[in-house]
Structure formats: structure tokens, C-alpha cells
Amino acid sequence: MHKFDPEKAEKLINPERYHELKPDILLQRLAVPPGSTLLDLGCGNGFFTFPASAAMGENGMVIAADTSSEMLLALNRRVPGDNVQVLEVEEVKLDIEDESVDGVVTITVFHEFKKPSENLVEIYRVLKPGGKLMIIDWKPDTENMSGPSQSDRVFVDDAHKIVEEAGFSIIVAEPHSETKWIIIAGK
């Protein structure tokens, strides 16, 4: 299991990554309206946090959560908006109230989960009924050399099964790009 190296944090916010992943389009696909609470789990230095903060607006909130204090420090140096709560979390335990968030996003983090089933049960716990989860992660069957090693990656079908076993209903499970897949699921 390989965790992202905080020394390479700048790679997470380079323009090419924004062009490939298109966070604004992802927010539209997730369809969590302004004024909602969105959990950016594995937020790193804020690649998705900042666009989500703008989308949720002043009446909404983004919980930017990560296990890495170094990544959260890098996020704070970028000065997130007043509607962003920065939260250091443990791998499987989120210090977040039951059924308190409208949406959860994990971008290229799923492959880092040591216990994906337990992580998803915890995500399910914090999501409100009708809430949505979006997971984007690396395809293991690509030749792309960026990202984690092929052996650390997870097939979308395997992730799909784990997401369903945690109680979610799959809305979308498909390729997102040449190198990544996407799952959107509801509670």
C-alpha cells in the first residue's frame, strides 16, 4: 500500500490535472447543490477543495479531510475560504457526525485505503439519506506511468462490489478518462 508523498504535493494542483479531471464538471455530475455540506476525503493540498468551496457557496461547507498533517498544512497555506473546515482524520474513523454530509468525494485515494470496506461503511455513516459518493481512481490496466504502481490500483468492478457491499446504490461505474475510472453511488 503506497501513500502519496507530500513532497510531491505541487503535482496535485498543476493545470494539467485540472484539465484532465475537470473538478467543475465533476461537481455538476455529483449534483450536490450550493448550500450543501461536501466531504473532500483525502483532500491533499486542496485540488478539489477550492472548486468545491466555490460551488457550495457561503451557505454551504466543504470538510477538507486527510490523514496527512503535511498535506493539510499545504492546503492551509493556500488559504481556503471561510466555508472550508480542515480536518485531520484517521484512516477509517471520521470525526464527523452521523448523516451530516450531502456528498463525499475521493479523488485518486481509493487505492490508498488499507481497509476499503471499513472506509466505505464509515463514509456511508456520515452521508445523509439521499447523499452521494463519488470515487475516482486509477485504472490498473493502463500503460500510464504516472500515479501509483499497477499493483496498488483497483479495478472498477472490484471497487463497485465493495461500494455495493457497504450499502450504496451504484448510479455510475464507468471509465472517466484514459487512466481513471469513476463511481457515483447514492445512499
N, CA, C and O of each residue as an XYZ file, in Angstrom:
748
protein
N       0.846     -1.180      0.000
C       0.000      0.000      0.000
C       0.890      1.242      0.000
O       1.703      1.433      0.905
N       0.736      2.049     -0.981
C       1.562      3.237     -1.127
C       0.742      4.496     -0.872
O      -0.300      4.695     -1.497
N       1.200      5.341      0.034
C       0.559      6.630      0.300
C       1.278      7.705     -0.506
O       2.481      7.618     -0.752
N       0.526      8.713     -0.907
C       1.084      9.808     -1.699
C       2.125     10.560     -0.876
O       1.920     10.823      0.309
N       3.236     10.902     -1.511
C       4.337     11.604     -0.875
C       4.044     13.107     -0.829
O       3.953     13.740     -1.880
N       3.896     13.693      0.370
C       3.625     15.122      0.473
C       4.684     16.004     -0.197
O       4.407     17.154     -0.538
N       5.891     15.470     -0.386
C       6.941     16.225     -1.071
C       6.563     16.527     -2.524
O       7.114     17.438     -3.142
N       5.620     15.754     -3.056
C       5.199     15.931     -4.455
C       3.846     16.633     -4.555
O       3.175     16.535     -5.582
N       3.442     17.334     -3.506
C       2.105     17.943     -3.430
C       1.808     18.887     -4.590
O       0.660     18.981     -5.026
N       2.804     19.578     -5.089
C       2.571     20.528     -6.190
C       2.021     19.826     -7.434
O       1.293     20.438     -8.215
N       2.362     18.550     -7.624
C       1.833     17.791     -8.766
C       0.308     17.721     -8.734
O      -0.339     17.636     -9.777
N      -0.259     17.757     -7.527
C      -1.707     17.607     -7.373
C      -2.489     18.825     -7.860
O      -3.675     18.720     -8.176
N      -1.826     19.975     -7.920
C      -2.550     21.187     -8.304
C      -1.992     21.807     -9.584
O      -2.136     23.008     -9.814
N      -1.355     20.981    -10.413
C      -0.864     21.540    -11.671
C      -2.012     21.660    -12.677
O      -2.979     20.901    -12.603
N      -1.913     22.603    -13.611
C      -3.001     22.847    -14.567
C      -3.395     21.617    -15.387
O      -4.568     21.465    -15.730
N      -2.448     20.741    -15.706
C      -2.768     19.536    -16.480
C      -3.761     18.648    -15.723
O      -4.653     18.053    -16.326
N      -3.602     18.566    -14.422
C      -4.511     17.734    -13.626
C      -5.923     18.329    -13.624
O      -6.910     17.599    -13.713
N      -6.007     19.652    -13.521
C      -7.326     20.302    -13.602
C      -7.953     20.050    -14.966
O      -9.153     19.795    -15.070
N      -7.126     20.125    -16.018
C      -7.637     19.904    -17.370
C      -8.147     18.464    -17.544
O      -9.183     18.233    -18.168
N      -7.406     17.508    -16.985
C      -7.807     16.101    -17.120
C      -9.051     15.781    -16.290
O      -9.992     15.172    -16.798
N      -9.063     16.183    -15.029
C     -10.136     15.763    -14.117
C     -11.347     16.700    -14.120
O     -12.456     16.270    -13.801
N     -11.154     17.949    -14.467
C     -12.259     18.922    -14.578
C     -13.157     18.924    -13.332
O     -14.287     18.440    -13.391
N     -12.668     19.463    -12.211
C     -13.452     19.439    -10.977
C     -14.823     20.102    -11.105
O     -15.772     19.661    -10.456
N     -14.952     21.134    -11.915
C     -16.264     21.780    -12.068
C     -17.275     20.828    -12.703
O     -18.442     20.802    -12.312
N     -16.819     20.044    -13.686
C     -17.696     19.060    -14.331
C     -18.034     17.948    -13.331
O     -19.168     17.472    -13.291
N     -17.055     17.539    -12.530
C     -17.303     16.503    -11.514
C     -18.363     16.978    -10.522
O     -19.246     16.211    -10.138
N     -18.277     18.228    -10.113
C     -19.274     18.776     -9.197
C     -20.664     18.761     -9.820
O     -21.649     18.477     -9.139
N     -20.744     19.064    -11.105
C     -22.037     19.002    -11.797
C     -22.563     17.570    -11.823
O     -23.753     17.340    -11.608
N     -21.689     16.620    -12.082
C     -22.110     15.209    -12.127
C     -22.567     14.718    -10.766
O     -23.512     13.935    -10.671
N     -21.904     15.172     -9.716
C     -22.280     14.761     -8.363
C     -23.641     15.356     -7.984
O     -24.388     14.763     -7.206
N     -23.952     16.518     -8.533
C     -25.261     17.166     -8.354
C     -25.614     17.403     -6.888
O     -26.746     17.158     -6.471
N     -24.651     17.875     -6.114
C     -24.899     18.314     -4.743
C     -25.045     19.833     -4.828
O     -24.091     20.520     -5.194
N     -26.221     20.367     -4.497
C     -26.487     21.788     -4.743
C     -25.731     22.739     -3.815
O     -25.283     22.338     -2.741
N     -25.591     24.000     -4.231
C     -24.999     25.019     -3.357
C     -25.745     25.036     -2.023
O     -26.947     24.776     -1.967
N     -25.015     25.347     -0.953
C     -25.611     25.351      0.378
C     -25.488     24.010      1.081
O     -25.872     23.882      2.243
N     -24.958     23.014      0.391
C     -24.795     21.667      0.951
C     -23.469     21.544      1.691
O     -22.629     22.443      1.653
N     -23.303     20.412      2.361
C     -22.036     20.072      3.003
C     -21.401     18.943      2.206
O     -22.006     17.892      1.997
N     -20.170     19.179      1.768
C     -19.445     18.218      0.949
C     -18.164     17.814      1.671
O     -17.419     18.670      2.146
N     -17.911     16.519      1.752
C     -16.683     15.996      2.348
C     -15.717     15.645      1.235
O     -16.005     14.790      0.397
N     -14.569     16.306      1.229
C     -13.475     16.009      0.304
C     -12.496     15.134      1.070
O     -11.604     15.635      1.756
N     -12.670     13.818      0.947
C     -11.885     12.857      1.734
C     -10.600     12.516      0.997
O     -10.621     12.054     -0.144
N      -9.481     12.755      1.673
C      -8.184     12.620      1.023
C      -7.909     13.880      0.216
O      -7.407     13.822     -0.907
N      -8.247     15.013      0.805
C      -8.216     16.305      0.102
C      -6.825     16.741     -0.318
O      -6.685     17.573     -1.215
N      -5.786     16.193      0.317
C      -4.431     16.627     -0.031
C      -4.289     18.120      0.173
O      -4.697     18.664      1.199
N      -3.705     18.775     -0.815
C      -3.488     20.217     -0.710
C      -4.607     21.027     -1.346
O      -4.437     22.219     -1.602
N      -5.744     20.399     -1.603
C      -6.929     21.144     -1.979
C      -7.311     21.172     -3.436
O      -8.069     22.051     -3.848
N      -6.814     20.239     -4.240
C      -7.162     20.196     -5.665
C      -8.669     20.345     -5.870
O      -9.105     21.163     -6.681
N      -9.460     19.568     -5.149
C     -10.910     19.590     -5.293
C     -11.568     20.531     -4.276
O     -12.670     21.025     -4.519
N     -10.915     20.780     -3.157
C     -11.478     21.593     -2.085
C     -11.851     22.994     -2.553
O     -12.931     23.493     -2.236
N     -10.952     23.629     -3.312
C     -11.196     25.019     -3.704
C     -12.359     25.156     -4.689
O     -13.214     26.016     -4.482
N     -12.428     24.341     -5.755
C     -13.612     24.413     -6.617
C     -14.900     24.041     -5.872
O     -15.954     24.627     -6.123
N     -14.816     23.070     -4.957
C     -15.991     22.669     -4.184
C     -16.440     23.797     -3.263
O     -17.639     24.015     -3.092
N     -15.497     24.509     -2.674
C     -15.816     25.642     -1.814
C     -16.609     26.696     -2.586
O     -17.607     27.217     -2.089
N     -16.163     27.006     -3.797
C     -16.879     27.976     -4.636
C     -18.271     27.451     -4.987
O     -19.241     28.208     -4.965
N     -18.375     26.166     -5.310
C     -19.653     25.582     -5.717
C     -20.648     25.493     -4.557
O     -21.849     25.670     -4.764
N     -20.170     25.225     -3.352
C     -21.074     25.104     -2.204
C     -21.542     26.480     -1.730
O     -22.603     26.596     -1.118
N     -20.763     27.511     -2.007
C     -21.157     28.878     -1.670
C     -21.040     29.189     -0.195
O     -20.663     28.339      0.611
N     -21.374     30.434      0.147
C     -21.194     30.895      1.527
C     -22.139     30.210      2.507
O     -21.865     30.193      3.707
N     -23.245     29.645      2.025
C     -24.170     28.937      2.912
C     -23.868     27.443      2.987
O     -24.515     26.719      3.743
N     -22.894     26.979      2.213
C     -22.508     25.581      2.235
C     -21.199     25.399      2.968
O     -20.627     26.352      3.495
N     -20.730     24.163      2.994
C     -19.468     23.876      3.668
C     -18.745     22.742      2.955
O     -19.365     21.817      2.431
N     -17.434     22.834      2.947
C     -16.588     21.742      2.485
C     -15.743     21.302      3.668
O     -15.044     22.110      4.281
N     -15.812     20.021      3.983
C     -14.935     19.451      5.002
C     -13.762     18.849      4.238
O     -13.910     17.847      3.539
N     -12.604     19.468      4.379
C     -11.391     19.010      3.712
C     -10.655     18.103      4.684
O     -10.010     18.575      5.621
N     -10.755     16.798      4.455
C     -10.234     15.817      5.413
C      -9.094     15.010      4.798
O      -9.149     14.611      3.635
N      -8.072     14.782      5.597
C      -6.929     13.988      5.144
C      -6.257     13.374      6.366
O      -6.387     13.879      7.482
N      -5.539     12.281      6.140
C      -4.781     11.649      7.228
C      -3.407     12.288      7.385
O      -2.734     12.066      8.391
N      -2.985     13.080      6.402
C      -1.637     13.655      6.398
C      -1.636     15.099      6.886
O      -2.205     15.984      6.247
N      -0.992     15.322      8.021
C      -0.895     16.692      8.534
C      -0.090     17.573      7.590
O      -0.353     18.772      7.493
N       0.896     16.993      6.885
C       1.689     17.773      5.928
C       0.827     18.273      4.775
O       0.969     19.417      4.342
N      -0.065     17.422      4.277
C      -0.937     17.825      3.176
C      -1.929     18.892      3.647
O      -2.216     19.833      2.907
N      -2.446     18.758      4.852
C      -3.375     19.754      5.370
C      -2.678     21.094      5.600
O      -3.280     22.152      5.419
N      -1.418     21.043      5.996
C      -0.632     22.272      6.143
C      -0.472     22.956      4.781
O      -0.593     24.176      4.671
N      -0.196     22.153      3.746
C      -0.080     22.696      2.387
C      -1.408     23.303      1.933
O      -1.420     24.346      1.278
N      -2.519     22.661      2.274
C      -3.840     23.204      1.943
C      -4.042     24.544      2.653
O      -4.464     25.519      2.031
N      -3.746     24.594      3.939
C      -3.929     25.831      4.704
C      -3.059     26.974      4.189
O      -3.454     28.137      4.260
N      -1.879     26.648      3.672
C      -1.009     27.691      3.096
C      -1.651     28.329      1.874
O      -1.329     29.466      1.526
N      -2.552     27.612      1.223
C      -3.261     28.137      0.053
C      -4.488     28.963      0.459
O      -5.197     29.478     -0.406
N      -4.742     29.092      1.749
C      -5.793     29.920      2.345
C      -7.194     29.575      1.801
O      -7.740     30.291      0.962
N      -7.755     28.470      2.298
C      -9.108     28.107      1.883
C     -10.134     29.123      2.380
O      -9.867     29.893      3.302
N     -11.305     29.113      1.760
C     -12.367     30.045      2.122
C     -12.952     29.783      3.499
O     -12.653     28.775      4.140
N     -13.789     30.709      3.941
C     -14.426     30.607      5.258
C     -15.357     29.404      5.358
O     -15.674     28.954      6.460
N     -15.801     28.876      4.207
C     -16.725     27.736      4.241
C     -15.989     26.399      4.154
O     -16.595     25.375      3.839
N     -14.687     26.406      4.433
C     -13.890     25.171      4.432
C     -13.447     24.854      5.856
O     -12.826     25.674      6.531
N     -13.782     23.645      6.292
C     -13.315     23.133      7.580
C     -12.225     22.117      7.291
O     -12.480     21.108      6.633
N     -11.022     22.365      7.769
C      -9.896     21.454      7.559
C      -9.858     20.474      8.731
O      -9.871     20.878      9.894
N      -9.811     19.187      8.407
C      -9.952     18.159      9.438
C      -8.954     17.028      9.210
O      -8.960     16.390      8.157
N      -8.100     16.783     10.198
C      -7.212     15.617     10.136
C      -7.993     14.421     10.666
O      -8.582     14.476     11.745
N      -7.988     13.337      9.889
C      -8.762     12.151     10.241
C      -7.857     10.931     10.309
O      -6.732     10.936      9.809
N      -8.377      9.892     10.937
C      -7.708      8.595     10.938
C      -8.166      7.824      9.708
O      -9.168      8.174      9.084
N      -7.441      6.794      9.369
C      -7.727      6.014      8.155
C      -9.188      5.587      8.039
O      -9.783      5.750      6.974
N      -9.771      5.058      9.081
C     -11.127      4.526      8.967
C     -12.115      5.277      9.870
O     -13.318      5.038      9.771
N     -11.660      6.148     10.719
C     -12.538      6.843     11.665
C     -12.613      8.319     11.300
O     -11.615      9.038     11.349
N     -13.823      8.759     10.932
C     -14.044     10.161     10.610
C     -14.718     10.831     11.801
O     -15.770     10.379     12.254
N     -14.130     11.886     12.301
C     -14.708     12.619     13.418
C     -15.771     13.584     12.874
O     -15.647     14.806     12.955
N     -16.823     12.966     12.315
C     -17.915     13.693     11.668
C     -19.216     13.034     12.132
O     -19.299     11.811     12.245
N     -20.220     13.855     12.397
C     -21.495     13.334     12.889
C     -22.183     12.428     11.869
O     -21.994     12.575     10.662
N     -22.976     11.496     12.371
C     -23.796     10.624     11.525
C     -24.688     11.471     10.623
O     -25.217     12.502     11.041
N     -24.844     11.027      9.397
C     -25.784     11.623      8.444
C     -25.719     13.147      8.422
O     -26.743     13.825      8.509
N     -24.490     13.678      8.302
C     -24.315     15.133      8.355
C     -23.783     15.745      7.057
O     -23.708     16.968      6.943
N     -23.412     14.914      6.078
C     -22.890     15.466      4.822
C     -23.766     15.027      3.644
O     -24.340     13.938      3.638
N     -23.844     15.912      2.653
C     -24.681     15.662      1.480
C     -23.939     14.914      0.377
O     -24.553     14.228     -0.441
N     -22.619     15.051      0.362
C     -21.823     14.400     -0.665
C     -20.415     14.132     -0.171
O     -19.886     14.864      0.665
N     -19.808     13.069     -0.701
C     -18.425     12.718     -0.378
C     -17.698     12.472     -1.689
O     -18.209     11.799     -2.584
N     -16.503     13.027     -1.786
C     -15.672     12.854     -2.973
C     -14.313     12.325     -2.536
O     -13.706     12.849     -1.602
N     -13.837     11.284     -3.217
C     -12.463     10.804     -3.036
C     -11.837     10.714     -4.424
O     -12.291      9.953     -5.278
N     -10.811     11.488     -4.628
C     -10.164     11.523     -5.941
C      -8.771     10.935     -5.820
O      -7.921     11.462     -5.103
N      -8.547      9.846     -6.523
C      -7.301      9.072     -6.546
C      -6.802      8.757     -5.132
O      -5.620      8.900     -4.816
N      -7.752      8.323     -4.294
C      -7.456      7.967     -2.906
C      -7.871      6.521     -2.609
O      -7.291      5.883     -1.731
N      -8.860      6.007     -3.325
C      -9.409      4.682     -3.032
C      -8.309      3.622     -2.957
O      -8.326      2.776     -2.062
N      -7.364      3.661     -3.878
C      -6.289      2.654     -3.897
C      -5.403      2.734     -2.652
O      -4.660      1.796     -2.365
N      -5.473      3.851     -1.905
C      -4.669      4.007     -0.691
C      -5.372      3.468      0.554
O      -4.737      3.296      1.595
N      -6.674      3.200      0.458
C      -7.405      2.687      1.617
C      -6.838      1.328      2.022
O      -6.766      0.408      1.207
N      -6.439      1.210      3.286
C      -5.946     -0.073      3.788
C      -7.099     -1.062      3.965
O      -6.943     -2.264      3.753
N      -8.263     -0.529      4.359
C      -9.452     -1.355      4.599
C     -10.634     -0.702      3.871
O     -11.482     -0.078      4.510
N     -10.696     -0.841      2.534
C     -11.722     -0.121      1.775
C     -13.151     -0.398      2.237
O     -13.987      0.505      2.216
N     -13.446     -1.626      2.651
C     -14.804     -1.938      3.119
C     -15.154     -1.110      4.351
O     -16.247     -0.553      4.444
N     -14.220     -1.034      5.292
C     -14.456     -0.261      6.512
C     -14.544      1.227      6.204
O     -15.375      1.931      6.779
N     -13.693      1.714      5.298
C     -13.749      3.120      4.900
C     -15.128      3.461      4.320
O     -15.706      4.500      4.640
N     -15.638      2.586      3.477
C     -16.921      2.859      2.832
C     -18.081      2.786      3.815
O     -19.041      3.544      3.680
N     -18.020      1.900      4.794
C     -19.048      1.855      5.829
C     -19.025      3.163      6.626
O     -20.081      3.685      6.984
N     -17.851      3.684      6.899
C     -17.725      4.947      7.624
C     -18.247      6.114      6.776
O     -18.909      7.010      7.299
N     -17.954      6.107      5.486
C     -18.486      7.132      4.585
C     -20.013      7.046      4.553
O     -20.697      8.069      4.595
N     -20.534      5.843      4.480
C     -21.988      5.639      4.479
C     -22.604      6.229      5.752
O     -23.669      6.844      5.704
N     -21.937      6.041      6.868
C     -22.437      6.535      8.161
C     -22.586      8.056      8.159
O     -23.577      8.573      8.675
N     -21.623      8.780      7.592
C     -21.663     10.246      7.660
C     -22.552     10.873      6.590
O     -22.926     12.041      6.698
N     -22.890     10.102      5.561
C     -23.759     10.629      4.499
C     -25.217     10.685      4.933
O     -25.725      9.768      5.578
N     -25.876     11.774      4.568
C     -27.318     11.886      4.800
C     -28.045     10.910      3.875
O     -27.510     10.547      2.828
N     -29.253     10.481      4.243
C     -30.054      9.697      3.293
C     -30.228     10.520      2.007
O     -30.527     11.713      2.055
N     -30.039      9.874      0.890
C     -30.093     10.575     -0.394
C     -28.766     11.198     -0.791
O     -28.637     11.739     -1.889
N     -27.769     11.126      0.101
C     -26.446     11.680     -0.198
C     -25.728     10.873     -1.258
O     -26.097      9.733     -1.542
N     -24.697     11.469     -1.843
C     -23.972     10.804     -2.931
C     -22.481     10.727     -2.647
O     -21.895     11.591     -1.995
N     -21.899      9.665     -3.159
C     -20.465      9.404     -3.078
C     -19.901      9.371     -4.487
O     -20.477      8.750     -5.380
N     -18.762     10.047     -4.684
C     -18.042      9.970     -5.955
C     -16.621      9.493     -5.673
O     -15.907     10.059     -4.845
N     -16.236      8.445     -6.380
C     -14.871      7.911     -6.280
C     -14.258      7.961     -7.677
O     -14.852      7.491     -8.648
N     -13.086      8.526     -7.760
C     -12.308      8.467     -9.000
C     -10.963      7.863     -8.629
O     -10.319      8.287     -7.669
N     -10.549      6.866     -9.406
C      -9.254      6.275     -9.110
C      -8.612      5.738    -10.385
O      -9.202      5.748    -11.465
N      -7.398      5.277    -10.213
C      -6.542      4.846    -11.321
C      -6.943      3.485    -11.861
O      -7.186      2.559    -11.088
N      -7.014      3.355    -13.173
C      -7.217      2.062    -13.814
C      -5.918      1.262    -13.708
O      -4.841      1.805    -13.952
N      -6.007     -0.012    -13.349
C      -4.780     -0.813    -13.268
C      -4.297     -1.293    -14.633
O      -3.143     -1.697    -14.774
N      -5.162     -1.251    -15.630
C      -4.820     -1.839    -16.926
C      -4.461     -0.778    -17.970
O      -4.848     -0.884    -19.134
N      -3.716      0.246    -17.541
C      -3.233      1.253    -18.493
C      -1.717      1.268    -18.469
O      -1.089      0.806    -17.517
N      -1.153      1.794    -19.510
C       0.303      1.872    -19.610
C       0.852      3.146    -18.982
O       2.067      3.337    -18.920
N      -0.043      4.022    -18.516
C       0.372      5.305    -17.954
C       1.303      5.086    -16.771
O       1.013      4.287    -15.881
N       2.413      5.796    -16.768
C       3.402      5.609    -15.712
C       3.241      6.592    -14.553
O       3.928      6.458    -13.540
N       2.344      7.583    -14.681
C       2.123      8.461    -13.534
C       1.169      7.763    -12.579
O       0.495      6.801    -12.945
N       1.124      8.265    -11.348
C       0.254      7.651    -10.358
C       0.919      6.474     -9.668
O       2.125      6.264     -9.797
N       0.117      5.706     -8.932
C       0.661      4.576     -8.169
C       1.046      3.413     -9.093
O       0.681      3.377    -10.268
N       1.788      2.477     -8.523
C       2.166      1.298     -9.297
C       0.911      0.521     -9.688
O      -0.122      0.621     -9.027
N       1.009     -0.252    -10.766
C      -0.133     -1.044    -11.241
C      -0.658     -1.958    -10.135
O      -1.865     -2.175    -10.029
N       0.240     -2.491     -9.314
C      -0.180     -3.438     -8.277
C      -0.983     -2.781     -7.157
O      -1.709     -3.474     -6.445
N      -0.872     -1.458     -6.979
C      -1.649     -0.752     -5.955
C      -3.030     -0.333     -6.451
O      -3.882      0.050     -5.650
N      -3.256     -0.401     -7.745
C      -4.504      0.076     -8.325
C      -5.612     -0.965     -8.197
O      -5.348     -2.149     -7.990
N      -6.862     -0.503     -8.325
C      -8.037     -1.355     -8.146
C      -8.892     -1.281     -9.408
O      -9.096     -0.200     -9.961
N      -9.387     -2.424     -9.858
C     -10.302     -2.441    -10.998
C     -11.648     -1.860    -10.577
O     -12.081     -2.048     -9.440
N     -12.304     -1.159    -11.487
C     -13.596     -0.540    -11.189
C     -14.616     -1.590    -10.759
O     -15.436     -1.311     -9.885
N     -14.593     -2.781    -11.341
C     -15.540     -3.832    -10.960
C     -15.349     -4.266     -9.505
O     -16.319     -4.534     -8.797
N     -14.092     -4.332     -9.069
C     -13.815     -4.698     -7.679
C     -14.285     -3.596     -6.726
O     -14.877     -3.882     -5.685
N     -14.022     -2.345     -7.080
C     -14.475     -1.219     -6.261
C     -15.999     -1.177     -6.223
O     -16.590     -0.928     -5.173
N     -16.630     -1.418     -7.362
C     -18.099     -1.438     -7.483
C     -18.695     -2.401     -6.454
O     -19.654     -2.067     -5.759
N     -18.120     -3.585     -6.368
C     -18.608     -4.615     -5.442
C     -18.473     -4.146     -3.990
O     -19.396     -4.323     -3.195
N     -17.334     -3.554     -3.642
C     -17.095     -3.088     -2.270
C     -18.064     -1.961     -1.920
O     -18.581     -1.911     -0.804
N     -18.310     -1.058     -2.867
C     -19.230      0.065     -2.654
C     -20.646     -0.465     -2.400
O     -21.330     -0.007     -1.485
N     -21.070     -1.416     -3.201
C     -22.411     -2.006     -3.009
C     -22.517     -2.732     -1.673
O     -23.531     -2.626     -0.983
N     -21.467     -3.470     -1.309
C     -21.486     -4.212     -0.045
C     -21.592     -3.282      1.161
O     -22.070     -3.693      2.218
N     -21.146     -2.022      1.011
C     -21.241     -1.043      2.098
C     -22.642     -0.444      2.199
O     -22.923      0.328      3.116
N     -23.522     -0.798      1.261
C     -24.901     -0.348      1.326
C     -25.308      0.670      0.280
O     -26.474      1.058      0.214
N     -24.367      1.106     -0.536
C     -24.654      2.117     -1.549
C     -25.361      1.519     -2.763
O     -25.237      0.328     -3.050
N     -26.103      2.367     -3.467
C     -26.687      2.020     -4.762
C     -25.841      2.688     -5.834
O     -25.642      3.903     -5.816
N     -25.352      1.895     -6.757
C     -24.489      2.427     -7.816
C     -25.338      3.201     -8.823
O     -26.360      2.707     -9.301
N     -24.904      4.409     -9.134
C     -25.542      5.239    -10.146
C     -24.719      5.177    -11.438
O     -25.262      5.032    -12.533
N     -23.396      5.290    -11.281
C     -22.467      5.266    -12.412
C     -21.240      4.469    -12.002
O     -20.736      4.627    -10.890
N     -20.761      3.616    -12.893
C     -19.471      2.933    -12.720
C     -18.925      2.762    -14.125
O     -19.360      1.886    -14.871
N     -17.957      3.617    -14.482
C     -17.509      3.654    -15.875
C     -16.120      4.273    -15.981
O     -15.612      4.838    -15.012
N     -15.512      4.167    -17.152
C     -14.248      4.877    -17.363
C     -14.481      6.385    -17.270
O     -15.495      6.897    -17.743
N     -13.536      7.082    -16.661
C     -13.621      8.543    -16.571
C     -12.693      9.199    -17.588
O     -13.017     10.224    -18.189
N     -11.540      8.579    -17.759
C     -10.540      9.074    -18.711
C      -9.721      7.874    -19.157
O     -10.038      6.730    -18.833
N      -8.678      8.152    -19.895
C      -7.810      7.064    -20.354
C      -7.179      6.311    -19.178
O      -6.915      5.112    -19.273
N      -6.939      7.019    -18.074
C      -6.192      6.434    -16.955
C      -7.012      6.213    -15.698
O      -6.527      5.592    -14.752
N      -8.260      6.713    -15.665
C      -9.027      6.662    -14.422
C     -10.461      6.179    -14.658
O     -10.994      6.290    -15.762
N     -11.075      5.640    -13.598
C     -12.473      5.268    -13.594
C     -13.230      6.113    -12.588
O     -12.624      6.765    -11.738
N     -14.558      6.102    -12.683
C     -15.404      6.857    -11.771
C     -16.567      5.989    -11.312
O     -17.137      5.221    -12.087
N     -16.899      6.128    -10.049
C     -18.116      5.544     -9.483
C     -18.871      6.673     -8.788
O     -18.295      7.436     -8.012
N     -20.147      6.765     -9.072
C     -21.041      7.640     -8.313
C     -22.100      6.728     -7.730
O     -22.717      5.934     -8.440
N     -22.305      6.851     -6.421
C     -23.252      5.978     -5.728
C     -24.080      6.804     -4.759
O     -23.641      7.851     -4.282
N     -25.279      6.323     -4.475
C     -26.175      7.026     -3.561
C     -26.471      6.223     -2.334
O     -26.337      4.999     -2.317
N     -26.885      6.939     -1.287
C     -27.289      6.279     -0.041
C     -28.802      6.247      0.004
O     -29.380      5.738      0.964
